[in-house]
Amino acid sequence: MANPPYKWISQRVRVREDRRFLTGQGRYVGDIRLAGMLEVAVLASPYAHALIKSIDVEDAIKQPGVVLAITGADLARDTDPIPQFLDLPRVRWYSLATDRVRFAGEGVAAVVATSRAAAEDALDFIKVEYEPLPALADPEAAMAPGAPVLHPDHGSNIAWQGAWTWGDVDGDFRRADRVVKTRLRWSRHSGVPLETFGTVAAWNSRLELLDVWASHQAPALSAQISTVLRFPSNRIRIHADLDVGGSYGAKRGQKQIALTTYLAMRTRRPLRYLEDRLENMAAGDGHGPDRVFDAELALSRTGECLSLRLHTVDDVGAYVGRGPLQIAKCITAIVGPYRIGSVRYSGLAVMTNKTNQNPYRGFGQSPHNFVLERLMDMAATELGLDRVEIRRRNLIPPEAFPYLIPSGSRYDSGDYPAVLDKALALAAYPNLLRFQAEARSQGRCIGIGIAACIEPSGANTAFFALMNPKHKTSLVPEGARVGVDSRGKITVAIGFASTGQSHETMVSQVIAEVMDIAPEEVAVIRADSLAGIPSVPPTGSRMSLMLSGAVLGAAQKILAKMKRIAAHNLGVDPETVEYAGGVFRRKDGSGAGLAFAEVALIAHTRKHQMPPDMEGGLSELYVMEVPGGGHLPDVAGRMQSYPAYTFSVHIPVVEVNPRTGEVRFLDYFAAHDCGTPIHPDIVEGMVYGGIAQGIGAALFEKFVYAEDGQFLSSTFMDYLLPSANEIPPIKMVEHVTPGPHHPFGAKGTAEGGYLTAPAAVASAVEDALSPLGVRVTELPMTPALLLALIGNGRRR
Amino acid sequence: MKPVNFDYAAPESVADAIRLLVEARGEAKIIAGGQSLLPLLNMRMARPSLLVDLARIPGLDEVRLSDGWLEIGAMTRHAVVEAHPLVRRHAPLLAAAASFVAHHQVRNRGTIGGSTAHADPAAEEPLALLALDSELIAEGPDGAAKWPIGAFFRGPMTTALADAQVLVKLRVPCRGPSEGWAFREISRRRGDLALAAVAVWLRREDGICRDLRVALGGVADRPVRAKAAEAALRGCAWEPQIVDKTPALLEADIAPGSDVHATADYRRAVARELLVHALNEAWERVGELSPHC
């Protein structure tokens, strides 16, 4: 960015979190040591679906080191069910199965012992008698009449269904010259964290509080624990001075936290439940969307997109956590970056014998973008248009902003053609095409992918009400408290734990910019849940907008107060005072100034020098609200959702070996517009990491269930994450269209890499194999799948 | 993921190791580098009462020449097999196979003897040993035992080793003049176990393939020889029309399975694909290095 108007914003200042992570000083749930702390192990069901005929923990309790052993019956007796995000009163969810297990790996009993090894030893002594039932591992089979029902009281496996129509969809389809239609499969995968889910809970008898440390990213955690334990939320203290070792949406841990806090309350002993990898993979409730899509795009002869019809069946697993709400999130940007005049969107959330679905980076926007971009590639092929050209013809033009999409959101700003052009220039696209043509003439399968993508940011979750009318969320606040002490030193308190996105650095940059000091001078602490800082953790690419807005707001309140104190002491009107370079002085430059630290000293110790009606001290809380928020959806399901819209174009270049199905990256180009980048290194890190996850989704990652519901991907030998060997060097170019809803013009940026890459890589692989008649409709594109598609294509 | 309680012993001689194994009456497991055993222990899929660690027995990691054979101690780490000058010179196929084993960290700990005794049908080094017609030497309560490699593997994770026998040495014939070799593998990611792998050894004289051995991994319940393909090429001039027909001859010698990584059809297809490349590479490689043995 050339000559930014800021001193600290957009600068590559030292990322203050790096030091602790690079020197091994991260503090995770596994690092917490409390005197006398016990450990928990959970007995997993070997069946995907079975009735529990009997369960006996008596022998386990007698084993060395064992303090307590419980079953689901204890939880059903002593606690309320875990809150679910859809309105399903007859689906009762507890941390341990009560009378029926609903997925392989579901917990049926828990042991508390002096060590995890002792607890695991004791599990061998629990006797369970099961009556196996037929299991469901396919959502469409689970919807079929006569299918076994997971929750008989609920009566069917359908947790939710709904449909919305925005605009004259049927008319647009009638008027269309061409309709492209496809069925697509997005496979279950997720942001598998390096650190599994863990909770430490301890009854604090001194303060009569329940202390909780959890490796979570869960909004409203105190309220959830309060509901389950029937215990007041102001006596649950959730510590945020903790590092969370990876999440990207998956770290909700509702049942794990409920179990651990229950056991701590029951034993009145500090204890920890830290999942091992097998538990995390099979039963951690951390799997992402698992969808079947039927999609249709109506087009004019010239490639103008008229209307979209989209139906999705989402496999949400055995119980309903936050995952199914991902079906509705894409309504925020249902048309992507394209002018599509009308949309019909319908879906079902179906329960199967799998661990619960939870959010994954982008909250369902990545599969949605995969669908949109697959349709664009199909349309280009069928109309005989260039894949870049058809996108260019449909991009929302820069003069159209703010742009109202059919589902009610207004995109804030953007220059999509400019970003597309930057991506093409970065890739030297004409040269790439020439290279591809030459290579093809030598029999090589070179593919150039293209995908564009909207990343909604700022997390307005009012769309929850579309799927659950009782979920009336029209406020998603983020607070920050800025304090200046008597020496003039600044501390900012924020209210959530680090999941690795360098928020402390961002906070220090915002304060440095406003207070005109160096970022290193700012202290940032993480206040616990009882400190009175409203916070929703990092979700929906919200913090660059929401946290920076909160910090800015609080800092401005402090400065305004300090100006009044300075004016009082300078004997002038506050309106005539300005602050710069650490000194308050008259705007005309005349007279003496008052240093920042002097004003702070007055505010803390010299009432006689303060304006008479002013409170002492310098401490201000500011609660940032989502710009344009505050409303629930209208009757047609329209709403202003997320406030800020980031845009990306990716161009990966691959070579596919047509005889082995292996995919090799030759290059990867990305253009990205997230408004003003607050810290360019952090933005790049977000995009690179997201692309790596997107490549994982495109080529490697899948949670596989056998037909009988057995889980086949419980280790990293079976669930393949891309490593440094598989991720190509990424070349990236930025474009800046300032966001109008933020003082510095920032937008969110945490998801775009993952939102764009799966679609882009699918496009590249399909392009490579298009001479062989291959169409990509399913991820991940394993070598075996591609070789089979090549074989089918040749036979056709 | 915590192992059951077990005792641990680190004897300083093979004889002591054998005595401990006999005393444990089948309840003991030998640990070499631990790269396969530790996950099995942690997942409680293996529940031995005793681990007998071979790490402190002197001499088990020696690499040396003996009468035209390269002798490699069973405790030799994969990283040493990969880089050792004697292995690279006299059994370059084996060094190449070792370079495909997992990642640096695993190669620094895991051992060639451990991998061979573990007998994963997709492991790399056993293929090279098979193609090179190696010998395996063990010691046990009844003295020493020796197997040609072809008689060693009995099925997945199953070998000819009896309960208290300790694999101590692998003997590989030194590369002679006119010999070529190749190792090819396809795996999901670099460092993963093979979906299919091929090791080729051959001797080329006067444009004739005098002898060859082809070993395949990942496509049966153990490392297998491509006997039909070998027979088609042995004693023949190296004509493309003969070489290109060998993939069709694999069918009788392989029996691939399906898993989360690939179907049986895929494994069959890429084994065929790898075979031709590996054969031609081995043929071309003859004379590339001059062995002194």
Interface residues (C-beta under 8 A of the other chain):
Chain A: R116 A117 E120 D121 D276 R277 L278 R659 T660 G661 E662 F700 K702 V704 L712 S713 T715 M717 D718 L720 P722 S723 N725 E726 T782 P783 A784 L787 A788
Chain B: M1 K2 P3 V4 N5 P39 M43 R44 I186 R188 R189 R190 G191 D192 L193 L195 D259 V260 H261 A262 T263 D265 Y266 A269 V270 E273
